[in-house]
Amino acid sequence: MPSSTLSTCPRLLFLTGILGISLSACGVVPGTNIRTVEPGFAGLKIQLYGGDKGIENAEVVTGRVWYNGYTEEVVVFPTFVNTYPFTQAATEGSPTDEAIVFSVGGSPVSADVGISFGFSTELLPGQTRKTKLHQFYETYRKTPDQFRANELRNGLRNCFSSVAENLKLTPSMLSTNQQRLVNGVIDCTQKRFPNVVVQDISLLGPLRLPPDIQKSINEQFAAQQAAQTSESNRRKVEAEAAANVARAKGEAQVTIEQARAEAESNRLRANSITPQLLEWERLRVERARVDKWDGQQAPVIQSPNVQLGGNAKRNP
């Protein structure tokens, strides 16, 4: 091969990897391509023809991968946990409505759902080469994006419906049973897709019900709140009345006890008065009078000579 051709082969080989151009003059197999599998991803290099074709003999690859675009295929999967939102809004996930719509008690419910999932290169039990990634692709033959948009979304819808049915939920029960519903869906989804790592599922907003059903639930909730308020007020009035009765009974009991105490005191005084006690008291009073006497007789007060009437005699 001419030296000029040899000097240009590395550059052309580089262009081959980027543009998918094959140059037989450089000894490169026609259709040769390069694909870089970044950290956090794993690729399956699958033979499309020959005795080793099929997923059974696929090789798990990372880093820079050379492959023949005519006879081989490299499918890349994220091995890190990735969160994807299935929402109604066009600004999240897909520009189309991807909300999960499921049935509760015969009524359609729309939910914005986030799911955190990834793929695993863990070996299957008893296998030396075949991994969960092999089994996943063997089952679904889908890329991660295709799987997420179809099988995963449909699986979430079915799990939400079946868990709601198993829990015997009605639309009016959803607001108080959301966590039970989500926990059941996580378990259901992991069992449905055993070769995918499902780390978490969450509701990204309030559940949406048909307007007429939501209105009925709101009215029912308002009636329950009013009934609870009325019952609370009734109990408060009863408690206050009971407190007033208890207070009156307490005050009456205090009055009774005071009267009993005074009656007992009077009884004791009456029982304590004897002739001897009366005589002693008389002597005490007399002694006090004697102690105050100054030795003189009380003065005799003479009444003036008052003449009454016109017939009284006048002295000469």
Backbone torsions as a table, in degrees:
resi	resn	phi	psi	omega
1	MET	NA	133.1	-179.5
2	PRO	-57.5	150.0	-178.7
3	SER	-64.1	-33.6	179.8
4	SER	-64.3	-36.4	178.5
5	THR	-68.7	-39.9	178.7
6	LEU	-63.7	-37.5	-177.5
7	SER	-70.1	-26.3	-178.8
8	THR	-91.7	-11.8	-176.8
9	CYS	-61.6	-45.4	179.4
10	PRO	-58.0	-40.8	-179.8
11	ARG	-66.9	-41.9	179.5
12	LEU	-67.8	-33.4	177.7
13	LEU	-64.7	-37.5	176.7
14	PHE	-63.8	-42.4	178.1
15	LEU	-66.2	-29.6	178.0
16	THR	-61.8	-43.2	-179.5
17	GLY	-66.6	-33.1	-177.2
18	ILE	-82.5	-45.2	-172.1
19	LEU	-99.2	-7.0	-179.3
20	GLY	73.9	21.3	-179.2
21	ILE	-88.9	132.1	179.0
22	SER	-106.8	134.6	-179.1
23	LEU	-124.2	104.2	-179.5
24	SER	-67.9	-21.8	-179.7
25	ALA	-64.7	-27.3	179.4
26	CYS	-92.5	2.8	-180.0
27	GLY	83.6	15.5	-179.6
28	VAL	-91.2	134.1	179.9
29	VAL	-65.8	131.8	178.7
30	PRO	-56.2	137.0	179.1
31	GLY	89.5	3.3	-178.5
32	THR	-67.6	133.8	179.3
33	ASN	-132.9	164.2	175.9
34	ILE	-123.5	135.3	175.4
35	ARG	-132.7	132.6	179.0
36	THR	-100.1	122.0	176.7
37	VAL	-97.4	106.0	-173.8
38	GLU	-67.8	160.7	173.9
39	PRO	-58.5	140.8	-176.3
40	GLY	92.1	0.1	178.0
41	PHE	-128.5	160.1	173.6
42	ALA	-138.2	143.1	-179.7
43	GLY	-114.9	152.5	171.8
44	LEU	-109.8	117.9	177.0
45	LYS	-93.8	109.3	-169.6
46	ILE	-111.2	130.0	174.5
47	GLN	-79.7	128.6	-179.1
48	LEU	-93.5	-20.1	-178.9
49	TYR	-136.7	165.2	174.7
50	GLY	91.0	-176.1	-176.0
51	GLY	-69.9	-22.7	-179.2
52	ASP	-99.7	14.7	-176.0
53	LYS	-69.1	159.3	176.9
54	GLY	101.0	167.0	-174.8
55	ILE	-70.7	-24.3	-177.7
56	GLU	-57.7	-37.7	-176.7
57	ASN	-103.3	13.5	179.4
58	ALA	-65.3	147.8	-178.4
59	GLU	-106.7	133.3	174.5
60	VAL	-79.9	122.4	-174.5
61	VAL	-126.9	154.7	174.5
62	THR	-142.2	168.7	179.3
63	GLY	73.4	-148.3	-178.9
64	ARG	-85.3	124.4	-174.1
65	VAL	-119.3	126.9	173.6
66	TRP	-95.3	136.2	177.3
67	TYR	-155.4	158.9	179.3
68	ASN	-93.3	116.8	-176.3
69	GLY	-64.9	-17.8	179.6
70	TYR	-83.9	-35.0	-172.0
71	THR	-117.1	-6.4	-175.9
72	GLU	-134.6	160.1	178.2
73	GLU	-140.2	140.0	176.1
74	VAL	-117.6	118.2	178.7
75	VAL	-110.2	126.2	-173.9
76	VAL	-104.6	136.6	-179.0
77	PHE	-126.8	140.2	173.4
78	PRO	-75.6	128.7	176.9
79	THR	-97.3	-7.6	173.8
80	PHE	-86.7	160.0	179.3
81	VAL	-78.5	121.7	-177.0
82	ASN	-115.6	135.9	179.5
83	THR	-101.1	129.1	179.7
84	TYR	-126.5	133.8	179.4
85	PRO	-96.7	125.0	170.1
86	PHE	-96.4	99.7	-173.4
87	THR	-128.8	167.6	176.3
88	GLN	-78.8	-29.7	-174.9
89	ALA	-70.3	144.4	179.1
90	ALA	-79.9	-9.0	-177.5
91	THR	-91.6	-3.7	179.9
92	GLU	-125.7	142.7	178.0
93	GLY	61.8	-108.5	-178.6
94	SER	-101.7	151.5	176.1
95	PRO	-69.4	-12.3	176.4
96	THR	-95.7	164.5	179.7
97	ASP	-71.0	112.3	179.1
98	GLU	-113.6	16.4	-179.6
99	ALA	-57.7	147.6	179.0
100	ILE	-85.6	116.4	-179.7
101	VAL	-107.3	122.5	-179.2
102	PHE	-136.7	175.0	-174.5
103	SER	-108.5	135.7	174.5
104	VAL	-131.6	113.3	-180.0
105	GLY	57.6	32.4	-179.8
106	GLY	84.6	-2.1	179.9
107	SER	-105.8	137.5	178.1
108	PRO	-74.2	137.6	178.3
109	VAL	-126.6	131.7	179.1
110	SER	-107.5	132.7	-176.5
111	ALA	-135.0	139.5	169.0
112	ASP	-88.4	118.4	-171.2
113	VAL	-124.1	134.7	173.0
114	GLY	-108.7	136.3	179.0
115	ILE	-129.0	132.3	176.7
116	SER	-105.6	117.2	-176.3
117	PHE	-148.3	165.9	178.0
118	GLY	-159.8	-178.4	-178.6
119	PHE	-117.6	153.9	-173.0
120	SER	-122.9	141.1	174.3
121	THR	-100.1	18.1	179.4
122	GLU	-64.5	137.6	178.7
123	LEU	-66.6	143.1	174.9
124	LEU	-73.7	152.5	-179.5
125	PRO	-56.0	129.9	177.8
126	GLY	78.8	4.9	-178.3
127	GLN	-108.0	151.3	177.7
128	THR	-107.7	-18.9	-179.9
129	ARG	-127.7	-33.8	-172.4
130	LYS	-78.4	126.7	-177.7
131	THR	-112.0	176.1	174.8
132	LYS	-62.5	-28.4	177.9
133	LEU	-66.7	-41.6	175.8
134	HIS	-59.4	-47.7	-176.1
135	GLN	-65.1	-37.9	178.3
136	PHE	-60.4	-50.4	-175.9
137	TYR	-69.7	-32.4	176.4
138	GLU	-63.4	-34.0	-177.9
139	THR	-79.9	-45.1	-169.1
140	TYR	-107.5	-25.7	-178.5
141	ARG	52.9	40.3	-177.7
142	LYS	-127.7	150.6	170.1
143	THR	-74.3	166.1	178.3
144	PRO	-55.7	-41.8	-179.5
145	ASP	-66.8	-40.7	178.5
146	GLN	-65.3	-42.1	178.7
147	PHE	-62.7	-44.8	-178.4
148	ARG	-63.1	-42.0	-175.3
149	ALA	-74.6	-22.6	-176.0
150	ASN	-115.6	-78.3	-173.9
151	GLU	-61.1	-43.8	-177.0
152	LEU	-67.1	-44.6	-179.9
153	ARG	-64.6	-43.3	177.9
154	ASN	-65.1	-37.8	177.8
155	GLY	-63.7	-40.3	177.2
156	LEU	-62.7	-43.2	179.7
157	ARG	-60.1	-46.1	-179.2
158	ASN	-66.1	-38.4	-179.9
159	CYS	-67.0	-42.9	178.2
160	PHE	-59.9	-43.5	-178.9
161	SER	-66.8	-45.3	-176.9
162	SER	-68.7	-38.7	178.9
163	VAL	-67.1	-42.3	178.0
164	ALA	-60.8	-38.7	178.7
165	GLU	-68.9	-42.3	179.8
166	ASN	-64.3	-34.3	178.7
167	LEU	-82.1	-3.9	-179.9
168	LYS	56.8	44.4	-178.6
169	LEU	-82.2	149.8	170.8
170	THR	-117.1	163.4	-179.9
171	PRO	-54.0	-38.1	-178.3
172	SER	-71.0	-15.4	-178.7
173	MET	-92.2	-7.9	-173.0
174	LEU	-64.1	-39.9	-174.8
175	SER	-62.5	-28.3	-178.1
176	THR	-103.3	3.3	-178.1
177	ASN	-130.4	22.2	-176.9
178	GLN	-63.6	-42.1	-177.2
179	GLN	-68.1	-38.3	175.7
180	ARG	-62.0	-40.6	179.4
181	LEU	-63.2	-47.9	-177.5
182	VAL	-65.0	-42.3	179.1
183	ASN	-60.0	-41.2	177.8
184	GLY	-65.6	-36.9	179.7
185	VAL	-68.1	-38.6	177.4
186	ILE	-59.0	-48.2	-179.7
187	ASP	-63.7	-43.4	-179.7
188	CYS	-63.0	-44.2	-177.7
189	THR	-66.1	-40.4	179.4
190	GLN	-65.3	-37.1	177.4
191	LYS	-71.0	-33.9	-179.3
192	ARG	-70.8	-34.4	-179.0
193	PHE	-123.2	74.5	-174.1
194	PRO	-66.5	-18.7	-177.9
195	ASN	-97.9	9.6	175.1
196	VAL	-118.2	138.5	179.0
197	VAL	-85.1	108.1	177.1
198	VAL	-99.9	106.4	-176.0
199	GLN	-87.3	-39.5	-175.7
200	ASP	-159.9	150.1	172.4
201	ILE	-134.8	136.0	-177.9
202	SER	-144.9	155.3	173.3
203	LEU	-87.0	129.2	-176.1
204	LEU	-94.8	2.3	179.4
205	GLY	-175.4	178.5	179.4
206	PRO	-63.5	147.8	175.0
207	LEU	-70.0	141.4	-177.4
208	ARG	-107.2	123.9	178.7
209	LEU	-111.1	162.8	173.3
210	PRO	-56.0	142.6	-174.4
211	PRO	-53.9	-41.0	-177.7
212	ASP	-67.8	-37.3	178.4
213	ILE	-70.7	-40.5	178.7
214	GLN	-63.1	-39.3	178.1
215	LYS	-63.1	-43.7	178.9
216	SER	-61.8	-41.3	179.3
217	ILE	-65.5	-41.6	179.3
218	ASN	-62.1	-41.8	179.0
219	GLU	-66.3	-40.5	178.3
220	GLN	-63.8	-41.6	179.2
221	PHE	-64.7	-41.4	179.0
222	ALA	-63.8	-39.9	178.5
223	ALA	-64.7	-40.5	178.5
224	GLN	-64.3	-40.6	178.6
225	GLN	-63.7	-42.2	179.0
226	ALA	-64.1	-41.1	179.2
227	ALA	-64.8	-40.5	178.4
228	GLN	-64.8	-39.9	178.2
229	THR	-64.3	-43.6	178.7
230	SER	-62.3	-43.0	179.4
231	GLU	-65.2	-38.7	178.0
232	SER	-63.5	-42.8	178.3
233	ASN	-64.3	-40.3	178.7
234	ARG	-61.9	-45.5	179.3
235	ARG	-63.7	-35.7	179.0
236	LYS	-65.4	-44.1	178.9
237	VAL	-63.2	-43.9	179.2
238	GLU	-62.5	-39.3	179.8
239	ALA	-66.0	-42.0	178.7
240	GLU	-65.5	-40.4	178.3
241	ALA	-63.8	-43.2	178.9
242	ALA	-62.6	-38.4	178.8
243	ALA	-65.6	-40.3	178.8
244	ASN	-65.1	-42.5	177.5
245	VAL	-61.8	-44.4	-179.8
246	ALA	-63.0	-39.2	179.5
247	ARG	-65.6	-43.2	179.0
248	ALA	-63.4	-42.5	177.7
249	LYS	-61.9	-38.9	179.4
250	GLY	-65.7	-43.3	179.5
251	GLU	-65.7	-40.5	178.1
252	ALA	-63.5	-39.7	179.9
253	GLN	-65.0	-38.1	177.9
254	VAL	-63.4	-43.5	178.9
255	THR	-61.6	-43.8	179.1
256	ILE	-61.7	-43.1	-178.7
257	GLU	-66.8	-37.5	177.5
258	GLN	-64.8	-42.8	178.6
259	ALA	-63.1	-41.8	178.1
260	ARG	-62.7	-41.0	-180.0
261	ALA	-64.5	-41.6	-179.6
262	GLU	-68.7	-39.2	177.8
263	ALA	-63.0	-41.1	178.7
264	GLU	-65.0	-38.0	178.6
265	SER	-63.8	-43.5	179.1
266	ASN	-64.4	-39.5	179.2
267	ARG	-62.2	-42.2	-179.9
268	LEU	-65.5	-38.4	178.3
269	ARG	-64.8	-44.9	-178.2
270	ALA	-61.9	-41.4	179.8
271	ASN	-67.4	-24.6	-176.9
272	SER	-84.5	-12.5	-179.2
273	ILE	-83.7	114.3	179.8
274	THR	-123.2	165.7	175.8
275	PRO	-55.7	-41.2	179.8
276	GLN	-61.3	-41.4	-179.9
277	LEU	-65.5	-39.5	178.3
278	LEU	-64.9	-42.2	179.4
279	GLU	-64.1	-40.4	179.3
280	TRP	-63.8	-40.6	179.8
281	GLU	-65.4	-39.3	178.3
282	ARG	-63.1	-43.0	179.5
283	LEU	-64.9	-36.4	179.6
284	ARG	-65.0	-40.5	178.2
285	VAL	-66.6	-41.5	179.1
286	GLU	-63.6	-42.2	-179.3
287	ARG	-63.3	-39.2	178.4
288	ALA	-64.4	-36.5	178.5
289	ARG	-67.9	-39.6	180.0
290	VAL	-65.5	-39.7	-178.4
291	ASP	-63.1	-27.9	-178.8
292	LYS	-89.1	-9.5	-176.0
293	TRP	-73.3	136.8	-178.0
294	ASP	-97.8	11.3	176.8
295	GLY	88.3	-1.4	-179.5
296	GLN	-105.3	151.2	177.0
297	GLN	-76.9	152.5	177.2
298	ALA	-64.2	135.1	-178.0
299	PRO	-64.2	147.3	178.2
300	VAL	-94.1	124.9	-177.9
301	ILE	-99.2	117.0	179.8
302	GLN	-92.4	139.4	178.7
303	SER	-81.3	142.1	178.5
304	PRO	-67.8	154.2	179.7
305	ASN	-77.9	104.5	-177.1
306	VAL	-108.6	124.5	178.1
307	GLN	-89.6	128.9	-177.9
308	LEU	-109.7	133.4	175.6
309	GLY	78.9	172.4	-177.9
310	GLY	-88.6	-9.2	-177.4
311	ASN	-92.7	1.9	-179.0
312	ALA	-65.5	144.3	179.5
313	LYS	-80.4	140.3	179.1
314	ARG	-99.7	133.1	177.7
315	ASN	-64.5	147.4	-178.9
316	PRO	-76.8	NA	NA
